[in-house]
Amino acid sequence: MTITDKEAAQKRTAMLADLRKERREKVEHAQSLLKGQQAVRKTLSRVMQGEPRSIPEIAAATNLPPHEVLWHITAMKKYGEVVEDGMDEDFAFYLYRLAKEPIHE
């Protein structure tokens, strides 16, 4: 390694260290949001174990607003964690179940 290569490597190392310091708060904030989302999704998964449930049922069981439950269920469906499993008795709401659970009939 030549002197210029060493200097360039040191400059890159210093620049990356500065970027980490500069963006620390944003990274910590993003990590905090992710942890919160993961906790909510674990709670939703626990509520959905055993039988399919509608958004209002899940919201009532978790004390979360229905729009927030819908947002999480939609994301979970997008990533294959949740699937639709018919409709409720009144045909008013879709039922959702965990993808790894057997289909109820």
C-alpha angles and dihedrals in degrees: 000000000000125000092257090051090051092048091049091050091049091049090051091049092050092046092051091048090052092049091051091051092045094050099036094107093049092048092048090048092051091048090050092052091049092051090051092051092048091051092051092048091051089053092049091049092052091051092049095051114114102016141024116266138193125237093256091050092050091046092051092048094049100035089233123134112263093238090057092047090049091051092052095042090050091052092046089050091050090056095045098252095114132032134191113257108188128284136294123265093271093047088236101116138030116242120227130201135180110273093231094058125088120261114263119222 
